Amino acid sequence: MLHTHLLFPSPHSHASPFLFPSRTNALRSRTFPATSIRGDSSSLRFRSHGCRIRNSAENDVVSETEHSKLPRFWEYNRTFRTPDDDIDTSKPKYYVLDMFPYPSGAGLHVGHPLGYTATDILARYKRMQGYNVLHPMRWDAFGLPAEQYAIETGTHPKLNTVRNINRFRTQTQWIFLQLFKRGLAYQAEVPVNWCPALGTVLAIEEVIDGVSEWGGHPVIRKPVRQWMLKIIAYADCLLEDLDDLDWPESVKEMQRNWIGRSEGAEMEFCILDSDVKERDKKIIVYTARPDTIFGATYLVMAPEHPLLSSLVSIAQSKHSVKSGKAFSGIIVNSSNTLAGLDINSLSSKEAALKVIEWAGKSGNGKRKVNYKLRDWLFARQRYWGEPIPVIFMDDNGETVPLCDTELPLTLPELNDFCPSGTGEPPLSKAVSWVKATDSLSGRPATRETNTMPQWAGSCWYYLRFMDPHNSKELVDKTKERYWSPVDVYVGGAEHAVLHLLYARFWHKVLYDIGVVSTKEPFQYVINQGIILGEVQYMACRDQDGNLISADSTGMLNDHKLEIIPVEKVMKSGDSFVLKEHPDIRLIARAHKMSTSSGNVVNPDDVVSEYGADSLRLYKMFMGPLRDSKKTWRLIVGSPLSDGTFKDRTVSVDEEPTIEQLRCHHKCIAKVTEEIEGTRFNTGISAMMEFLNWDKHPRSVIEAFALLLSPYAPHMAEELWSWLGHTKSLAYEPFPKANPAYLKDSTVVLPVQINGKTREEDAFVLASRDEKLSKYLHGQSVKKRIYVPGKILNIVLGRKNIKVGVQ
């Protein structure tokens, strides 16, 4: 598994296709014959009528198509490759990571480049600043999306997810065994979200409004014996260590709420028969407000509680009760002489402590710390996932972990991986694979047929990228100490309490057993926004098929919805209506772009039309896709009649003026500040303002190309060549702002003459200025009012002077 920049594909790595084609607007008219490519980093030259990559050693020139010349040049020279060994650890490191996309079959959409472009900009910027940069790119291989796509298309999941995963799978299974040996992985019968149609357990995040996220199938709750991971054992440290992380506060708060730590009491309540006699069984209830024990009117039991059926009548089961907010303040009417408990006149906090103390002494309960967090359900009834490396002995049912030498446990070749229909996992169909033998005792055994959830691999993959070819351990300790933790992790906020929490849990276990050196995996997390698909317009029809306005019904689910083409829709005030029937108001919705919603825009189509750099700039600025053409033409010039460009730029070999230098260094400072703050749109704005000149001195434009390169690497590389450079700018440092040019040596002040505003520098310059000298000539100055940095007010001797407005 090669760790690599996001920019190019290689035989051992996957790079997203939307980022590496170099089809900029300026070059769309040029075509070249496709041939093989050779070259090194010492010489790189592009001409107006061809792309040439010159190899200085062999002195040959090979033309290449515009679509692939730069990526293939970068790939051949491994320009952006992070070396596996011999890293100069005296240099600072920067590890930037993405939440990878699912290869769900239908490919990627234009929403994906939003985060990936941002991390690519950061990676290029830090590399130009002298950092060792690790920026890997892969994709999620296992999981429900990949398997369901395979079922729908009749193809094997492996064919849709082509990569060698055996080594990664070995290490994931090894981590599971460490959890199992430490009592952190166990089996229990628990209520789960079961989808009969998909034939598998679903995680909480995979169920939306009672149906499966994939396919919209009904989901029910039922008890199933499952593998669980004891994440609750790490609840306190997961909670406490959040304070040290540079994460969005909203994400940290979601994790705090998800963990939901509270202190209270576990109380025992007797069950009475109809003749008010105590039964031999008691109900144990946790409460975070033991001070309100005298005000308790009912207990709430889970539907799956084993005592529920014996306590509730059929009539009672049809009713539900609503719990108002508990009182907080001074306790009254709360004493029981027989029980020996009196909490009257105490504050809520004092009363709670006294009740807990009483419960412990009297045997009616005990102090308890409780969590909303529940142990992680770690089994899935699907084929496409890492097999769980345990066997069950046939003679006594004992659970036995596989030896490390037996890893990886690979999936059997299975042509029929559809749900069994019986609740048994698809792997149960592989009869010969299921039959096993214990390697130590030689006794017959049966393999586990559940597989791990897709979350498993993503809990530690960031570590593997630090040392991808290590066949002896998860990661070399020296490399792990250098690269850890991940400096920036970019992904969607929807993973705030699941993937991020699970990964933190695994990392802390690995920290406890000495595999990693940091307590936390991700120091800085950024949530990129989401891209909405095109607005979808829908009309409502009643049961008779008549169109009705969307505002005339409160329950749209009772009516048939019909998608209306956009050409039949018009805007009316704040609403959208039918053109032919303006009285019919429509429903207008824009859903998050996803393959399941069917509103995906393919990035390849955008790249083909506008170019990769245009797409990158658009995603970061959300401005017109064609704006990159402006940058190109301001530096290279307008195209000739045949669509080609002159072999020169419009830059001039002149020394920049003081004002240009100030503008130039202010732009450098602004772009640097905005990249550091991940405010890429304002960084682009600064570069756009910088280009509003009539003449462009070469030294300034060269620095501008370097500023542009993290955002639009293909265009910047082309501009660098047009400016006369034969080496790639990939090895150039990022420009630094000179503080001397960041301060203005003059201050422009508003100057008023008899109340009329004129813009000048100051009173000492007023008499020399043509615009003011005519007002001052021969006149006595009655009064001067000067506010430093704000205004110079001049009052002349003649009161009736008239000043023309310019």
N, C-alpha and C positions, 0 to 999 in steps of 0.2 A: 504494500500500500504506500504509494509515493506521496510524500507531502509536497504540495505544489501550490503555486498561485492559482487563482481562479481563471487565469487568462488563456490557458492553452490545454489542449487535450494531449494525453500521452498514452502509450500502451498500458500503463499501470495506473492511470488515474482518469477521473471523469471531470470534465469542466463543462459548465452549462453552455449551450450553443449560442446563447444570446449575447455573450460578452466578447467573443473573440473575432468575429468577422470584421475586417478593416474596410468596410464599404462606406466610406464617408461620402457626404453629398458632393464634395468637390471632385471626387474621383469616379463618380458613377458613369461618366461618359467614356472612361478609358477601359479597354479590355486588352488582355495579354494572353499569349499562349501558355497553357499550363504544362509545366515540366517539373523535373525534380529540382530540389533546392539544396544548396550547399553554402556554407558561410561560417564566419565566426564573428565575435563581438568587435573585432578591430576595424571592420569596414562595413558601412551600410550606406547605400546610395539609391535614391529614387529620382527618376527623371520624369519630365512631363509626358514623354511618349513611352515610358516603360518603367517597370520596377526592377531594379538591379541589385542583387546582393553579391558583393565582390569578395571573393576569398583571396586574401593577400598571399597565402602560401602557394596556392595553385594558380593564381592570377586568371581565374575564369569568371565569367559573368553569366548568370542564368536568369532569364526572365521568369516572372511568376504572375499568376493572376492576382488582381487587386484584392480578391476576396480572401486570400489565404497567405499573402506574402509576409506580413508582419507576424502573425501568430506562429507560422512555421519557422520563421527566423528566430523568434524568441524560444520556440521549442527546441530547435536544433542546437542552439547555444546554451540552453538551460538557463536563460537569462534570469528568470525569477524563481529558480529552484532553490529550496532550502536544503543545504547539504546534510546528509545523514550523520556524517562524522566530521571531525576536524573543524568544528565551529569555533570561531574566535570569541570566546566567552568574556573577553575584556570589553567587548562592545555591548551596549544595552540591547535587550530583546524586546520583541513585541509580538504577542500571540493573539491574533484576531480570528474569531471563529464564527461560523454561521450555523443556524439551525437548518439542517439539510432538507431538501424536498423529497417527497415520496415519488418514486417512479411508478405512478399508478396506472401507467399504460397509455393514457392520452397525452402524456408529455407535460411540459411546463406552460405557464401562462405569463402575461406581462406583469402580473403582481409579484412574481418571484424576483425579478431583477431589482426591486426596490431595496431590499436589505443587502443583496449580494453586491450590488454596485457600490453601496455605501461602504461595506467592508473592504472592497477592492480599492476604493479611493484611500481609505485609511492605511491599507497595507502598502500601497505605492508611495504615499506621502512619508510614512515612517522609514521605508527603505531608503528614500532619497535623503533622509536625515541621518543616515548612518546606522540604523538599527538592523540587527538580525531579525528578519520577519518570518514568522510561520503563519501561513494562511492556507489551510487545506480546504479542499472541496470534494465532497462525496455526496451520497444520497442514501436515504433510508431504504434498505432492501427488504427486510422482513415486514410482515404485518398484514392486516386485513385488506387495505386497499390493493396491494399487489395480488393477493390471493383472489379477491373478488373479481378483479379485472381478468385474471387468468380463467376463472370459472365462466365468466361471461363470454370470453372470446374463444374458449376451448383450447388455450395454449398453456403450456407448463409455466409456472411462475419463474423458473430458472431462466427460461428463454427471454423473459421480459426484464430480468435483473441480472445481466451478464457481468459477473465479476467473481473473483476468487475470494470466498469468504471463510474458508476453512480455518485459517489461522485466527481470525477475529472470533470465530465461533468457539474455538478451543479456549481462548482466554475468557470469554463471557461465561462459558460453562465452568471454568476454573473458579471464577469469582463466586458463582452460585454455590459451588461446593464449600468454599470458605464460609459462606453465610450459613449453610446447612450444618457444618461442623461446629459452629458457634451458637447454634440454637436460634439463629435469626431467620431460618427458612423452615417452615413446618407445614403440616397438612391439617385442615380443619373443615368441617361442614359448615358453610356459611351461606346466607342468602345472597344471591347474585342477580345481576341483570342478564337474563337469558333471552336470546333471540331465536325462536324456533326456525325462522326462515333461513337465517345465516348459520344456524347450528352451532353457535358459540356463545361464550360469556363475553359481555361487552363492558369496558371500563365506563366510569361515570361520564367522562367527556365524550364517549361515543354514543350516548343516548340523549336525544333532544326531544323534549315534550312527549316522552313515552314511546318514541320510535327510534330506530337505529339511524345514526347519521348517514351511514352508507346504505342506500336503498329505501329508507323510510319504512322499515318493517316493524310491526308491533314487538315490544319488549315486555317480558313479564319478570316477576321476582320469584325465584324458587331456590330451595337449599340444594347446594351441590358441594361435594367434597373437593376442595381446591388447595393448591399450594399458596401459602401466604408468606410474605416477608415482614419481619417484625420491625417495621419502621418506627413504631411507637416507642421502641426502646431508645431511640435517638431524638425524641420529640423535644426535650429540653435544650439540647445543644443546637438543634436545628433552629430553635426559636431564639436563643441567646446570641448566636453568631451572626444573625441578620444585621445586628447593629453595626458591624464592622464592614459591611458590603456597600459598595457604591452602586446601588441599584435604584431604579425608580421607586419612590416611596410607595406608590400605589401597588407595585408588585410585592414589596416587603409586607405591606399591610394585608394583602390577599393571603400570603403564606401564614402570617400570624393568625388571621381569622380561620384559615383552614386547619391549622394545628389546634387552635382553640383551647389553650390551657386555662383551666380554672381550678381554684382550691375550694373544697367544701367537705361534705361528709357523705359517707355511704351508710344509709339508715335501713334498719330492718323493720318491716311492718307485718303484723300478724294477720292471717286470714281467718275470718269468723264464719261459722256456719249460720244457718237461718235461726238457730236457737242461741246465737251469740256465744258459742263456744269456739275456742281457738283450734284451728287445724294444726297438723304436725308440720306444715310447710309455711315458709315465710317468703315475702317478696323483698328483695334487696333493691333499693332505689338510691341513685346518686342525686344530690342536690347541691347547687352552688350557693343556696340561701337557706342554710339550716336554721337561721334566726326566725324564719317564717313558719317553723314546724307546727306551731299552734294554729296557724291559719290555713293549713293544708286541707283541702276538701276532696281531692281525688288524686289518684296515681295514674301515670301514663305508661302503658306497656306496649312493647313492640308487637306487631301482628304475628310474628313468628315465635313469640314467647311460649314455652311449653305448657305453662299454667293457664293461658288465656282461655282456651276452650272450656275449661272446668269452672271458670269464674263468671263468664258472660253468657247471658241468655240470648236467644235468637232476637228477641225484641230489643235488648240493649245493644246488640251488635249493629243495629241499623241507625243508631244515634251517635253523634259525636259531641264533644264538649269543647268549648273555647275557654285557656289560662291567660287572665289579664296580667298586667305588669305588677311584679311583686312590690309591696310597700317598702320604703326605705326611710328610716328616721328613728324615733324613740319607740321602743316596743311597749305595747299595752295589752292587757287581757291575755297574757301568755305565761301561765303558771299551772303546775299540777302537783299538789301536795303529795299525793300517793306515789307519783313517779320521782319525786324529789327534784323537780326542775322548776326554777322560777327565774325568768329573764325579763320581768317587768322593769320599766324605767331604764333599761340599758339601750345603748345605741345598737344599730344593726350589726356593726362590726364586732362589738363586745358580745352581743347575744350569740352570734354565730360561733365565736370561740368557746363560749360557755356550753352551748349545745353539743359541740364536737367533743369537748371534755367529758360531759355527762354521758354521751353515747358510748364512749370508750370504756368508762368505769362501770356502766350498767350493763354492758353487753348488748346494747341496742344498735351499735354501729361503730364507725371508726373514721378518723381523718382520712381524706382521700383527695388526691390530685387527679383530675380527669382531663381528657382531651377529646376534642371533636374528631381529631385525626384517627383513622382506623388503619390497621395493618394492611399492607399492599397485597391485593389479590393478584397472584403472579402466574396464573395458568390460563391458557386459552385452548379452546377446542377447535384448533385449525391445523392445517398441514404446514403452511409456510411460516416457519418460525424456528428458533433454536430448540433442538430437543433437550429435555431436562435430563441431566446425566445421573439418573438413579434407576435402580431395579428393585422389584419387590419379590422376596423369596416365596416360592410357591408353597412351601411346607408350613411357614408360620406368618407370612405376610410382612416380615421385617423389611424396612426400607434401608437399602444399602447403597451408598454412593459409589460411583465408578472410581477406579484408580486414575491418577493423573496420566498414567501411561496409556490409558484407554481413550483419552481425548484426542481429537474431537469426536464426539458421537454425531455422525452425519445422518441426514435424512435419507430414508430409503427412496428409491425411484418408485413413484406412485402415479400411475396415470389417472386414476379416479380419486381426486382429492375433494370432491363435493361433500357437503354435510351428510353424515350417515343416516339422519332421520330418527335415530334412536337416542341421541344425546351423547353417544360415544364419539370421541374425536376421530377425524379422518385417518389418523395414523393407526387406529385399531384395524384398519383394512389390510395393513402390511403384516400378515400373520407370521411369516417367517422372521421378519425383523423384530416383532414383539417378543417372540420366544428367545430367551437369553440364558446364559449360564454365568454364575458368579465366578469371577476369575480366581478368587482366593480359595473358595471351598469346593468349587465344581458342582454345586447344587443348582437345580433348574430354577429359573426366575422369569419374571415378566417385566418388560420395559414400561416405563411411564409413557403414555400416549398423548398426554397434554404437551403443549409446547409453550415456550416463554412468550410473553407479550413483546410487541415491537419496541417497547420502552427499554428493554434489557440492554441492547447494544448501545443505545444512546446515553446510557448512564455513565459510560466510561470511555467513549470513543475518542474524546479529546486527548486522553492520555496516550492512546495508541499512535496518534499522529506525531508525537514527540519522538517515537522510536519504532517506526512501522515494520522494520525487518527483523526485529528481535524474536528469535524462536525459543528463547530460554525463559523469558519473564515478560510480564506485562509491559514494563518500561525500564530502561536502564536508570539507576538512581541518579547518576550524574546529570543525564539529560533532563530527567524529571525536575531536579532541583534548579536547573537553569531556566527551563521554559515555564514552570509553574509560578503562579496560576495563570489561567487564560486572562489576558488583559482586557479584552473586549469581546463580549458575546452578544450577537445580534439575532433577534428572532421575534416571533409574534407573542403578544401578551396572553394569548390563549394557553400558553405553556407555563404560566406563572406558578401554578400550584401543583402541577403534575410532573412534567419532565424536569423542571428545575428543582423541585423538591426531591424527586427520586434520585436525580444525579447527585445532589448534595448528600443524601443518605448513603449511597454507595461510596462516595468519596470519603466520608467520615469513617466508614468501616475499613476502607483501604488505608486510611491514616492510622487507625488503631492497630492494624496488623503490620505497619511499617512499610507499606508499598509506596505511599506518597508522603511528601514532606510538608504539605500545606493542609490546613483544616478545611479550606473552602476551594472549590474548583474554579469559580468564575468571579473575578474581582469586580468587573463592571459589566452591567447588562443594559442593553438598549432595546427597546421595543419599537420596531418600525410600524408605520401605519398600515392600513389595509387598502387595497385597490378595489373599488366597487365596479361591478360590471355595468353594462348599459342599462338604462332605466327600462323596466318592463311595464307595459300598460295593460290593464285587465278591466274588462267590463263584467257587470253582474247580470245574470238572467234569473228570473223567478222560475217557479215550478212549471209555469206554462210556456216558458221560453221567451218571455218578454224582457226587453232591456229595462233595467231599473238603475237609477242613480246610486252611486256607492254610498252617498250620505243618507239614503232613505232606508237603510237597513242596519240594525245593530249587530246582527249575527251573520257575517258573510259566509260562514261555513254552511249555512242552510241554503245557499244559492250556488248556482253553477258559475264558475269563473271562466272567462274567455279571453285569450290573449289577443290584443289589438295591434296591428302593424303601426309603426310610428308615423307613416304617411297619412293615416286616418285620424291622427290626434292633433289637437291644437291646445294652446294655453289660453285659459280664461281666468283672469285674476290670479289667485293663488292656486288654482286647480287646473287639471287637464280634463278635456271633454272630447267627445266625438265631434268631428267636423260636420258630419251630416245631422247629428242630433246634439246640439250644444247644451241641451238641458240634461244630458246624460253625463254625469261626472264619473271619471274613471279612477281606478286605483293605480297609483304610480309607485313602483318599488325598485330599488337598486340593491341587489344582493352582493355579498362578498364574492369576488371572482373565485370560482372553483370549478373543477371538472364535474362535481356532483350537481352544481347549479346549472350547468350547461351554458355559462356566460363567459367562457374563456376566450381571450384574444391571444393567438399564438405569437410569441416574441420573434420567431423566425420571419413571420410576415412583415413585422415592423422593421426588422433589421434589413430585410431585402428591399424595402421601399425607401427607408430613410438612413440606414447605416447604424452600426452598433453604437458609435459615439453619440449620435443624435438621440438614440434611445436612452443612453446613460444620462446625458444632460437633461433630457426631458423628465426622467424619473426623479432626478435630484432637484430640479427647479420647477417641474410641472408647468413648463411654458411650452411655446410652440415647438413642435418637433423639428421645424426647419431652421431654427435659430443658429445651428452650428454653421450653416452656409454663410451667415454674416461674418462670423469670425474668420473663416477661411478667406473670403474675398477681401476683407480689410487688410489681410497680410499678404496674400498671394496675388490679389487682383481679380478682375473679372475675366471670365473665360473668353476665348477667341470664338470666332464664328463657327468653327468646327467642334466646339465643345472642349478643346484642350486649353492648357494654360501656358503662358510664357515661362521659360526656365529662369525665373527670378521672382523676387518678392517686391512689394512696394515699400519695403523698409529702406531707410536712407542712411548713408555712412556719415552721419553728423553726430556731434556731441549733443546729448539731450540738454535742454534748458533746465534751469533750477526748478521751474514749475513742473516740468515733466518728471524730473527726478523725485520731487515730492509726491506727485501723483503715483509714480511707479512704486515707491517704497511704502506708501500708504496702502496700495493694493496688495503688496506682499504681506504686510502686517495683517491686513483684514482677512485675506484668504487663509493665512496661517492660523489666525485666531478662530476662524469659523470652522476649519477642518478639525482642529483640536476639540472644538465644542460640538462637533457633528452637526453643525448648522450649514449643510452643503448648499442650500438654496441661496443664502446670503453671500456665501463665497462666490457663487456664480454671478450674483448681482454685482459684486465688486469688480469682477473681471469684465463684465459688460460695460460698466461705467468707464473703466480704464481705456477701452478701445475707442472712445469718442474723441479722437484726435484727427487732425489733417495729415500730419506727418508722423512717422513711427521710426525713431532712431533704432538701428539694428541691435545695439546692446540692450536696449529696453525690451524690444520684441523677443529677443532670445530668452530673456528671463521670463517673459510672459508665457512662452511655449512651455517652459519648465513648470510654471504655476498651473498651466492647463493640463499637463500630462496625467496627474492622478485622476482627473475627471474624464478626459477624452484622450486616452493613450495613443490611439491610432492616428488621430488628427495631429496631435502634438509631435509624434514621431515624424510624420510627413513634413510638418512645418519646419522641424529641426533640420531635416535634409534640405528643404528648399532654401533655408538660410545659409547653406554651404557647408554643413557639418557632414563628415563621412562616418562618424561613430554614433552608435545609438545613444539617445539621451537617457537611457535606462541607467547609465552609470554616472549621470550628473547629479550633483547635490541639489537639494531643494533651495531656492533663493532665500536669503535672509534679509530682513529689513534693516536698513541703517538708521539708527535712532536720530542721527543728525538731520535727516530729511523728514522726520515725522512731526517736527515743530515748525510752525510758520514764523518767518522772521519779520513779517509785517502784519499789521492788523487792519482790516478794512472797517472803518467806522462810518456811521451815518453822521453827516454834518448838516446842521440846520442854520439857515440865514433868515433871520426874522420869522422863524417858525417853519420855513420851507426846507424840506429834507433834501440834501445832496449827499452822495456817497463819496467820501474822501478819506484820506489816511489820518490826518491830524491837523491842528491849527498851523503848525510850523510849515506844512506843505501847502496850505490853502492858497497863499499868495502866489505860488509858482504854478498853480493849476489853471489852465485856460478857462475852465468852466466857472471857477470861483473868483479869479482875479478881477473880472469885470465888476463883480459886486463889491469887492474890497478896495479897488483903486480909488484913491481920493476920499475915502470914507474913514471916519474914526470909529474904532471898535468901542462900543459902550460897555459891553459885558461879554465875558467868555465863561461858558459853563462846560466843564469837561468831566465826563464820567469814564474812567479808564476801561477800555475794551467795549464800550457801549455807544457813547455819543459825544460829539463836540458841538455845542450850541453857541453860535456867534450872533450877538445883538449889535447892530450898527447904530450910528448916531442918527441917521435919517429914519424916521419911523414909517414913512409912507412909501418905502421902496417896494417896487413890484417885481416879483420873480416869476419868470416863465417856467412852466412845468415841462420837463423834457421826457 
